[in-house]
């Protein structure tokens, strides 16, 4: 039982880091090195199973908000609009 819990925690940590890295990569791809001041929104396509990670990032203050784009659905993937504070990045 303990090994299963540790594996789950490790998987969640990897999912958290992968999601945060994907947001940062999309931010750089969209804005490059010249980030505007204030709130910025990036679009990210990822599996719906990572919605919990987006909630965790919001609770930790790493992102301001996220919203599901209901017009997009491709298999397991969904499109999310993620709002960040560029001044805090």
PDB file as gemmi writes it, atoms N, CA and C in Angstrom:
CRYST1    1.000    1.000    1.000  90.00  90.00  90.00 P 1                      
ATOM      1  N   UNK A   1       0.822  -1.195   0.000  1.00  0.00           N  
ATOM      2  CA  UNK A   1       0.000   0.000   0.000  1.00  0.00           C  
ATOM      3  C   UNK A   1       0.867   1.260   0.000  1.00  0.00           C  
ATOM      4  N   UNK A   2       1.930   1.275   0.802  1.00  0.00           N  
ATOM      5  CA  UNK A   2       2.793   2.445   0.891  1.00  0.00           C  
ATOM      6  C   UNK A   2       3.478   2.724  -0.441  1.00  0.00           C  
ATOM      7  N   UNK A   3       3.886   1.678  -1.150  1.00  0.00           N  
ATOM      8  CA  UNK A   3       4.541   1.839  -2.440  1.00  0.00           C  
ATOM      9  C   UNK A   3       3.581   2.437  -3.462  1.00  0.00           C  
ATOM     10  N   UNK A   4       2.325   2.046  -3.419  1.00  0.00           N  
ATOM     11  CA  UNK A   4       1.320   2.589  -4.336  1.00  0.00           C  
ATOM     12  C   UNK A   4       1.126   4.080  -4.068  1.00  0.00           C  
ATOM     13  N   UNK A   5       1.067   4.473  -2.819  1.00  0.00           N  
ATOM     14  CA  UNK A   5       0.885   5.877  -2.468  1.00  0.00           C  
ATOM     15  C   UNK A   5       2.075   6.701  -2.935  1.00  0.00           C  
ATOM     16  N   UNK A   6       3.302   6.195  -2.742  1.00  0.00           N  
ATOM     17  CA  UNK A   6       4.493   6.911  -3.177  1.00  0.00           C  
ATOM     18  C   UNK A   6       4.511   7.076  -4.684  1.00  0.00           C  
ATOM     19  N   UNK A   7       4.110   6.030  -5.401  1.00  0.00           N  
ATOM     20  CA  UNK A   7       4.066   6.106  -6.859  1.00  0.00           C  
ATOM     21  C   UNK A   7       3.058   7.155  -7.302  1.00  0.00           C  
ATOM     22  N   UNK A   8       1.909   7.202  -6.670  1.00  0.00           N  
ATOM     23  CA  UNK A   8       0.890   8.182  -7.010  1.00  0.00           C  
ATOM     24  C   UNK A   8       1.396   9.600  -6.757  1.00  0.00           C  
ATOM     25  N   UNK A   9       2.069   9.812  -5.642  1.00  0.00           N  
ATOM     26  CA  UNK A   9       2.616  11.134  -5.329  1.00  0.00           C  
ATOM     27  C   UNK A   9       3.662  11.519  -6.359  1.00  0.00           C  
ATOM     28  N   UNK A  10       4.522  10.598  -6.754  1.00  0.00           N  
ATOM     29  CA  UNK A  10       5.540  10.880  -7.760  1.00  0.00           C  
ATOM     30  C   UNK A  10       4.901  11.205  -9.100  1.00  0.00           C  
ATOM     31  N   UNK A  11       3.856  10.457  -9.477  1.00  0.00           N  
ATOM     32  CA  UNK A  11       3.165  10.715 -10.737  1.00  0.00           C  
ATOM     33  C   UNK A  11       2.502  12.080 -10.722  1.00  0.00           C  
ATOM     34  N   UNK A  12       1.899  12.456  -9.583  1.00  0.00           N  
ATOM     35  CA  UNK A  12       1.274  13.767  -9.471  1.00  0.00           C  
ATOM     36  C   UNK A  12       2.313  14.877  -9.575  1.00  0.00           C  
ATOM     37  N   UNK A  13       3.477  14.679  -8.957  1.00  0.00           N  
ATOM     38  CA  UNK A  13       4.540  15.664  -9.036  1.00  0.00           C  
ATOM     39  C   UNK A  13       5.034  15.829 -10.459  1.00  0.00           C  
ATOM     40  N   UNK A  14       5.168  14.731 -11.183  1.00  0.00           N  
ATOM     41  CA  UNK A  14       5.600  14.792 -12.572  1.00  0.00           C  
ATOM     42  C   UNK A  14       4.540  15.493 -13.416  1.00  0.00           C  
ATOM     43  N   UNK A  15       3.280  15.180 -13.179  1.00  0.00           N  
ATOM     44  CA  UNK A  15       2.192  15.818 -13.912  1.00  0.00           C  
ATOM     45  C   UNK A  15       2.168  17.319 -13.641  1.00  0.00           C  
ATOM     46  N   UNK A  16       2.395  17.698 -12.397  1.00  0.00           N  
ATOM     47  CA  UNK A  16       2.435  19.111 -11.998  1.00  0.00           C  
ATOM     48  C   UNK A  16       3.552  19.827 -12.745  1.00  0.00           C  
ATOM     49  N   UNK A  17       4.763  19.253 -12.728  1.00  0.00           N  
ATOM     50  CA  UNK A  17       5.916  19.873 -13.387  1.00  0.00           C  
ATOM     51  C   UNK A  17       5.723  19.919 -14.908  1.00  0.00           C  
ATOM     52  N   UNK A  18       5.173  18.848 -15.488  1.00  0.00           N  
ATOM     53  CA  UNK A  18       4.932  18.819 -16.931  1.00  0.00           C  
ATOM     54  C   UNK A  18       3.930  19.889 -17.350  1.00  0.00           C  
ATOM     55  N   UNK A  19       2.880  20.068 -16.562  1.00  0.00           N  
ATOM     56  CA  UNK A  19       1.866  21.063 -16.876  1.00  0.00           C  
ATOM     57  C   UNK A  19       2.441  22.474 -16.748  1.00  0.00           C  
ATOM     58  N   UNK A  20       3.178  22.720 -15.691  1.00  0.00           N  
ATOM     59  CA  UNK A  20       3.790  24.033 -15.500  1.00  0.00           C  
ATOM     60  C   UNK A  20       4.781  24.336 -16.620  1.00  0.00           C  
ATOM     61  N   UNK A  21       5.552  23.348 -17.023  1.00  0.00           N  
ATOM     62  CA  UNK A  21       6.513  23.525 -18.115  1.00  0.00           C  
ATOM     63  C   UNK A  21       5.786  23.802 -19.433  1.00  0.00           C  
ATOM     64  N   UNK A  22       4.681  23.105 -19.674  1.00  0.00           N  
ATOM     65  CA  UNK A  22       3.906  23.327 -20.899  1.00  0.00           C  
ATOM     66  C   UNK A  22       3.329  24.740 -20.930  1.00  0.00           C  
ATOM     67  N   UNK A  23       2.868  25.239 -19.795  1.00  0.00           N  
ATOM     68  CA  UNK A  23       2.351  26.610 -19.722  1.00  0.00           C  
ATOM     69  C   UNK A  23       3.464  27.603 -20.015  1.00  0.00           C  
ATOM     70  N   UNK A  24       4.627  27.392 -19.412  1.00  0.00           N  
ATOM     71  CA  UNK A  24       5.762  28.292 -19.652  1.00  0.00           C  
ATOM     72  C   UNK A  24       6.206  28.252 -21.109  1.00  0.00           C  
ATOM     73  N   UNK A  25       6.240  27.062 -21.712  1.00  0.00           N  
ATOM     74  CA  UNK A  25       6.629  26.934 -23.120  1.00  0.00           C  
ATOM     75  C   UNK A  25       5.646  27.662 -24.026  1.00  0.00           C  
ATOM     76  N   UNK A  26       4.366  27.534 -23.741  1.00  0.00           N  
ATOM     77  CA  UNK A  26       3.346  28.208 -24.543  1.00  0.00           C  
ATOM     78  C   UNK A  26       3.441  29.726 -24.359  1.00  0.00           C  
ATOM     79  N   UNK A  27       3.737  30.147 -23.160  1.00  0.00           N  
ATOM     80  CA  UNK A  27       3.916  31.578 -22.883  1.00  0.00           C  
ATOM     81  C   UNK A  27       5.080  32.144 -23.699  1.00  0.00           C  
ATOM     82  N   UNK A  28       6.184  31.426 -23.730  1.00  0.00           N  
ATOM     83  CA  UNK A  28       7.336  31.868 -24.517  1.00  0.00           C  
ATOM     84  C   UNK A  28       7.052  31.818 -26.011  1.00  0.00           C  
ATOM     85  N   UNK A  29       6.333  30.791 -26.455  1.00  0.00           N  
ATOM     86  CA  UNK A  29       6.002  30.686 -27.876  1.00  0.00           C  
ATOM     87  C   UNK A  29       5.063  31.809 -28.307  1.00  0.00           C  
ATOM     88  N   UNK A  30       4.169  32.221 -27.439  1.00  0.00           N  
ATOM     89  CA  UNK A  30       3.204  33.259 -27.772  1.00  0.00           C  
ATOM     90  C   UNK A  30       3.810  34.650 -27.699  1.00  0.00           C  
ATOM     91  N   UNK A  31       4.525  34.937 -26.628  1.00  0.00           N  
ATOM     92  CA  UNK A  31       5.006  36.293 -26.386  1.00  0.00           C  
ATOM     93  C   UNK A  31       6.516  36.468 -26.575  1.00  0.00           C  
ATOM     94  N   UNK A  32       7.261  35.392 -26.624  1.00  0.00           N  
ATOM     95  CA  UNK A  32       8.708  35.499 -26.731  1.00  0.00           C  
ATOM     96  C   UNK A  32       9.301  36.086 -25.464  1.00  0.00           C  
ATOM     97  N   UNK A  33      10.351  36.841 -25.613  1.00  0.00           N  
ATOM     98  CA  UNK A  33      11.022  37.432 -24.454  1.00  0.00           C  
ATOM     99  C   UNK A  33      10.360  38.722 -23.990  1.00  0.00           C  
ATOM    100  N   UNK A  34       9.472  39.280 -24.783  1.00  0.00           N  
ATOM    101  CA  UNK A  34       8.836  40.558 -24.456  1.00  0.00           C  
ATOM    102  C   UNK A  34       7.438  40.338 -23.890  1.00  0.00           C  
ATOM    103  N   UNK A  35       7.382  39.958 -22.645  1.00  0.00           N  
ATOM    104  CA  UNK A  35       6.092  39.750 -21.988  1.00  0.00           C  
ATOM    105  C   UNK A  35       5.450  41.090 -21.678  1.00  0.00           C  
ATOM    106  N   UNK A  36       4.176  41.245 -21.992  1.00  0.00           N  
ATOM    107  CA  UNK A  36       3.497  42.483 -21.603  1.00  0.00           C  
ATOM    108  C   UNK A  36       3.286  42.503 -20.091  1.00  0.00           C  
ATOM    109  N   UNK A  37       3.117  43.662 -19.557  1.00  0.00           N  
ATOM    110  CA  UNK A  37       2.875  43.805 -18.129  1.00  0.00           C  
ATOM    111  C   UNK A  37       1.420  43.463 -17.812  1.00  0.00           C  
ATOM    112  N   UNK A  38       1.189  42.904 -16.654  1.00  0.00           N  
ATOM    113  CA  UNK A  38      -0.175  42.587 -16.224  1.00  0.00           C  
ATOM    114  C   UNK A  38      -0.591  41.178 -16.589  1.00  0.00           C  
ATOM    115  N   UNK A  39      -1.892  41.004 -16.759  1.00  0.00           N  
ATOM    116  CA  UNK A  39      -2.432  39.678 -17.041  1.00  0.00           C  
ATOM    117  C   UNK A  39      -2.222  39.281 -18.493  1.00  0.00           C  
ATOM    118  N   UNK A  40      -1.806  38.031 -18.698  1.00  0.00           N  
ATOM    119  CA  UNK A  40      -1.673  37.463 -20.031  1.00  0.00           C  
ATOM    120  C   UNK A  40      -2.428  36.140 -20.061  1.00  0.00           C  
ATOM    121  N   UNK A  41      -2.941  35.809 -21.223  1.00  0.00           N  
ATOM    122  CA  UNK A  41      -3.681  34.563 -21.382  1.00  0.00           C  
ATOM    123  C   UNK A  41      -3.012  33.726 -22.457  1.00  0.00           C  
ATOM    124  N   UNK A  42      -2.809  32.451 -22.138  1.00  0.00           N  
ATOM    125  CA  UNK A  42      -2.261  31.512 -23.106  1.00  0.00           C  
ATOM    126  C   UNK A  42      -3.270  30.390 -23.307  1.00  0.00           C  
ATOM    127  N   UNK A  43      -3.211  29.780 -24.477  1.00  0.00           N  
ATOM    128  CA  UNK A  43      -4.075  28.661 -24.806  1.00  0.00           C  
ATOM    129  C   UNK A  43      -3.242  27.393 -24.753  1.00  0.00           C  
ATOM    130  N   UNK A  44      -3.752  26.388 -24.059  1.00  0.00           N  
ATOM    131  CA  UNK A  44      -3.020  25.141 -23.908  1.00  0.00           C  
ATOM    132  C   UNK A  44      -3.959  23.976 -24.166  1.00  0.00           C  
ATOM    133  N   UNK A  45      -3.533  23.053 -25.026  1.00  0.00           N  
ATOM    134  CA  UNK A  45      -4.295  21.836 -25.291  1.00  0.00           C  
ATOM    135  C   UNK A  45      -3.627  20.705 -24.530  1.00  0.00           C  
ATOM    136  N   UNK A  46      -4.408  20.040 -23.680  1.00  0.00           N  
ATOM    137  CA  UNK A  46      -3.880  18.942 -22.876  1.00  0.00           C  
ATOM    138  C   UNK A  46      -5.015  18.016 -22.467  1.00  0.00           C  
ATOM    139  N   UNK A  47      -4.696  16.827 -21.955  1.00  0.00           N  
ATOM    140  CA  UNK A  47      -5.749  15.896 -21.537  1.00  0.00           C  
ATOM    141  C   UNK A  47      -6.602  16.479 -20.411  1.00  0.00           C  
ATOM    142  N   UNK A  48      -7.879  16.151 -20.437  1.00  0.00           N  
ATOM    143  CA  UNK A  48      -8.792  16.659 -19.414  1.00  0.00           C  
ATOM    144  C   UNK A  48      -8.427  16.134 -18.036  1.00  0.00           C  
ATOM    145  N   UNK A  49      -7.663  15.064 -17.969  1.00  0.00           N  
ATOM    146  CA  UNK A  49      -7.287  14.489 -16.677  1.00  0.00           C  
ATOM    147  C   UNK A  49      -6.351  15.396 -15.890  1.00  0.00           C  
ATOM    148  N   UNK A  50      -5.796  16.426 -16.518  1.00  0.00           N  
ATOM    149  CA  UNK A  50      -4.892  17.342 -15.823  1.00  0.00           C  
ATOM    150  C   UNK A  50      -5.606  18.576 -15.285  1.00  0.00           C  
ATOM    151  N   UNK A  51      -6.926  18.584 -15.313  1.00  0.00           N  
ATOM    152  CA  UNK A  51      -7.667  19.722 -14.756  1.00  0.00           C  
ATOM    153  C   UNK A  51      -7.355  19.911 -13.281  1.00  0.00           C  
ATOM    154  N   UNK A  52      -7.152  18.824 -12.562  1.00  0.00           N  
ATOM    155  CA  UNK A  52      -6.813  18.913 -11.143  1.00  0.00           C  
ATOM    156  C   UNK A  52      -5.503  19.652 -10.915  1.00  0.00           C  
ATOM    157  N   UNK A  53      -4.562  19.462 -11.829  1.00  0.00           N  
ATOM    158  CA  UNK A  53      -3.276  20.159 -11.730  1.00  0.00           C  
ATOM    159  C   UNK A  53      -3.485  21.656 -11.936  1.00  0.00           C  
ATOM    160  N   UNK A  54      -4.366  22.030 -12.869  1.00  0.00           N  
ATOM    161  CA  UNK A  54      -4.662  23.448 -13.073  1.00  0.00           C  
ATOM    162  C   UNK A  54      -5.265  24.057 -11.808  1.00  0.00           C  
ATOM    163  N   UNK A  55      -6.139  23.316 -11.143  1.00  0.00           N  
ATOM    164  CA  UNK A  55      -6.709  23.780  -9.887  1.00  0.00           C  
ATOM    165  C   UNK A  55      -5.650  23.964  -8.820  1.00  0.00           C  
ATOM    166  N   UNK A  56      -4.705  23.042  -8.757  1.00  0.00           N  
ATOM    167  CA  UNK A  56      -3.600  23.146  -7.798  1.00  0.00           C  
ATOM    168  C   UNK A  56      -2.732  24.358  -8.095  1.00  0.00           C  
ATOM    169  N   UNK A  57      -2.427  24.596  -9.361  1.00  0.00           N  
ATOM    170  CA  UNK A  57      -1.632  25.767  -9.736  1.00  0.00           C  
ATOM    171  C   UNK A  57      -2.351  27.065  -9.368  1.00  0.00           C  
ATOM    172  N   UNK A  58      -3.669  27.070  -9.511  1.00  0.00           N  
ATOM    173  CA  UNK A  58      -4.450  28.262  -9.151  1.00  0.00           C  
ATOM    174  C   UNK A  58      -4.428  28.480  -7.630  1.00  0.00           C  
ATOM    175  N   UNK A  59      -4.601  27.418  -6.874  1.00  0.00           N  
ATOM    176  CA  UNK A  59      -4.583  27.540  -5.415  1.00  0.00           C  
ATOM    177  C   UNK A  59      -3.224  28.006  -4.912  1.00  0.00           C  
ATOM    178  N   UNK A  60      -2.150  27.622  -5.596  1.00  0.00           N  
ATOM    179  CA  UNK A  60      -0.814  28.025  -5.185  1.00  0.00           C  
ATOM    180  C   UNK A  60      -0.444  29.420  -5.684  1.00  0.00           C  
ATOM    181  N   UNK A  61      -1.285  30.008  -6.522  1.00  0.00           N  
ATOM    182  CA  UNK A  61      -1.022  31.352  -7.009  1.00  0.00           C  
ATOM    183  C   UNK A  61      -0.103  31.405  -8.217  1.00  0.00           C  
ATOM    184  N   UNK A  62       0.208  30.264  -8.807  1.00  0.00           N  
ATOM    185  CA  UNK A  62       1.081  30.235  -9.986  1.00  0.00           C  
ATOM    186  C   UNK A  62       0.335  30.721 -11.226  1.00  0.00           C  
ATOM    187  N   UNK A  63      -0.969  30.489 -11.271  1.00  0.00           N  
ATOM    188  CA  UNK A  63      -1.815  31.026 -12.341  1.00  0.00           C  
ATOM    189  C   UNK A  63      -2.980  31.758 -11.685  1.00  0.00           C  
ATOM    190  N   UNK A  64      -3.551  32.722 -12.394  1.00  0.00           N  
ATOM    191  CA  UNK A  64      -4.676  33.476 -11.836  1.00  0.00           C  
ATOM    192  C   UNK A  64      -5.997  32.759 -12.045  1.00  0.00           C  
ATOM    193  N   UNK A  65      -6.170  32.182 -13.243  1.00  0.00           N  
ATOM    194  CA  UNK A  65      -7.431  31.509 -13.555  1.00  0.00           C  
ATOM    195  C   UNK A  65      -7.234  30.581 -14.742  1.00  0.00           C  
ATOM    196  N   UNK A  66      -8.151  29.641 -14.896  1.00  0.00           N  
ATOM    197  CA  UNK A  66      -8.173  28.801 -16.081  1.00  0.00           C  
ATOM    198  C   UNK A  66      -9.625  28.560 -16.462  1.00  0.00           C  
ATOM    199  N   UNK A  67      -9.836  28.376 -17.749  1.00  0.00           N  
ATOM    200  CA  UNK A  67     -11.188  28.198 -18.258  1.00  0.00           C  
ATOM    201  C   UNK A  67     -11.151  27.171 -19.388  1.00  0.00           C  
ATOM    202  N   UNK A  68     -12.119  26.290 -19.397  1.00  0.00           N  
ATOM    203  CA  UNK A  68     -12.249  25.285 -20.441  1.00  0.00           C  
ATOM    204  C   UNK A  68     -12.909  25.905 -21.665  1.00  0.00           C  
ATOM    205  N   UNK A  69     -12.300  25.717 -22.829  1.00  0.00           N  
ATOM    206  CA  UNK A  69     -12.894  26.153 -24.094  1.00  0.00           C  
ATOM    207  C   UNK A  69     -13.796  25.017 -24.570  1.00  0.00           C  
ATOM    208  N   UNK A  70     -15.091  25.158 -24.361  1.00  0.00           N  
ATOM    209  CA  UNK A  70     -16.044  24.087 -24.648  1.00  0.00           C  
ATOM    210  C   UNK A  70     -16.212  23.812 -26.138  1.00  0.00           C  
ATOM    211  N   UNK A  71     -15.726  24.702 -26.981  1.00  0.00           N  
ATOM    212  CA  UNK A  71     -15.862  24.508 -28.424  1.00  0.00           C  
ATOM    213  C   UNK A  71     -14.836  23.510 -28.966  1.00  0.00           C  
ATOM    214  N   UNK A  72     -13.828  23.162 -28.183  1.00  0.00           N  
ATOM    215  CA  UNK A  72     -12.760  22.284 -28.650  1.00  0.00           C  
ATOM    216  C   UNK A  72     -12.783  20.982 -27.875  1.00  0.00           C  
ATOM    217  N   UNK A  73     -12.815  19.876 -28.600  1.00  0.00           N  
ATOM    218  CA  UNK A  73     -12.718  18.558 -27.986  1.00  0.00           C  
ATOM    219  C   UNK A  73     -12.162  17.606 -29.028  1.00  0.00           C  
ATOM    220  N   UNK A  74     -11.010  17.034 -28.731  1.00  0.00           N  
ATOM    221  CA  UNK A  74     -10.386  16.099 -29.650  1.00  0.00           C  
ATOM    222  C   UNK A  74      -9.908  14.887 -28.861  1.00  0.00           C  
ATOM    223  N   UNK A  75     -10.721  13.843 -28.862  1.00  0.00           N  
ATOM    224  CA  UNK A  75     -10.374  12.660 -28.082  1.00  0.00           C  
ATOM    225  C   UNK A  75     -10.323  12.991 -26.607  1.00  0.00           C  
ATOM    226  N   UNK A  76      -9.179  12.741 -25.994  1.00  0.00           N  
ATOM    227  CA  UNK A  76      -8.974  12.996 -24.572  1.00  0.00           C  
ATOM    228  C   UNK A  76      -8.519  14.428 -24.307  1.00  0.00           C  
ATOM    229  N   UNK A  77      -8.191  15.170 -25.358  1.00  0.00           N  
ATOM    230  CA  UNK A  77      -7.639  16.519 -25.199  1.00  0.00           C  
ATOM    231  C   UNK A  77      -8.719  17.585 -25.176  1.00  0.00           C  
ATOM    232  N   UNK A  78      -8.460  18.587 -24.360  1.00  0.00           N  
ATOM    233  CA  UNK A  78      -9.316  19.766 -24.261  1.00  0.00           C  
ATOM    234  C   UNK A  78      -8.432  20.996 -24.375  1.00  0.00           C  
ATOM    235  N   UNK A  79      -9.039  22.118 -24.723  1.00  0.00           N  
ATOM    236  CA  UNK A  79      -8.295  23.379 -24.813  1.00  0.00           C  
ATOM    237  C   UNK A  79      -8.664  24.239 -23.609  1.00  0.00           C  
ATOM    238  N   UNK A  80      -7.633  24.777 -22.966  1.00  0.00           N  
ATOM    239  CA  UNK A  80      -7.810  25.594 -21.774  1.00  0.00           C  
ATOM    240  C   UNK A  80      -7.226  26.975 -22.013  1.00  0.00           C  
ATOM    241  N   UNK A  81      -7.902  27.978 -21.520  1.00  0.00           N  
ATOM    242  CA  UNK A  81      -7.414  29.354 -21.545  1.00  0.00           C  
ATOM    243  C   UNK A  81      -6.892  29.638 -20.139  1.00  0.00           C  
ATOM    244  N   UNK A  82      -5.596  29.873 -20.034  1.00  0.00           N  
ATOM    245  CA  UNK A  82      -4.943  30.029 -18.734  1.00  0.00           C  
ATOM    246  C   UNK A  82      -4.458  31.463 -18.602  1.00  0.00           C  
ATOM    247  N   UNK A  83      -4.870  32.117 -17.520  1.00  0.00           N  
ATOM    248  CA  UNK A  83      -4.504  33.507 -17.263  1.00  0.00           C  
ATOM    249  C   UNK A  83      -3.430  33.549 -16.190  1.00  0.00           C  
ATOM    250  N   UNK A  84      -2.361  34.293 -16.513  1.00  0.00           N  
ATOM    251  CA  UNK A  84      -1.226  34.450 -15.602  1.00  0.00           C  
ATOM    252  C   UNK A  84      -0.945  35.921 -15.371  1.00  0.00           C  
ATOM    253  N   UNK A  85      -0.258  36.220 -14.287  1.00  0.00           N  
ATOM    254  CA  UNK A  85       0.219  37.576 -14.033  1.00  0.00           C  
ATOM    255  C   UNK A  85       1.658  37.651 -14.508  1.00  0.00           C  
ATOM    256  N   UNK A  86       1.899  38.344 -15.600  1.00  0.00           N  
ATOM    257  CA  UNK A  86       3.232  38.410 -16.210  1.00  0.00           C  
ATOM    258  C   UNK A  86       4.247  39.088 -15.294  1.00  0.00           C  
ATOM    259  N   UNK A  87       3.796  39.924 -14.409  1.00  0.00           N  
ATOM    260  CA  UNK A  87       4.703  40.614 -13.495  1.00  0.00           C  
ATOM    261  C   UNK A  87       5.278  39.673 -12.430  1.00  0.00           C  
ATOM    262  N   UNK A  88       4.615  38.543 -12.196  1.00  0.00           N  
ATOM    263  CA  UNK A  88       5.052  37.606 -11.161  1.00  0.00           C  
ATOM    264  C   UNK A  88       5.831  36.418 -11.719  1.00  0.00           C  
ATOM    265  N   UNK A  89       5.993  36.374 -13.031  1.00  0.00           N  
ATOM    266  CA  UNK A  89       6.661  35.221 -13.642  1.00  0.00           C  
ATOM    267  C   UNK A  89       8.160  35.388 -13.554  1.00  0.00           C  
TER     268      UNK A  89                                                      
END                                                                             
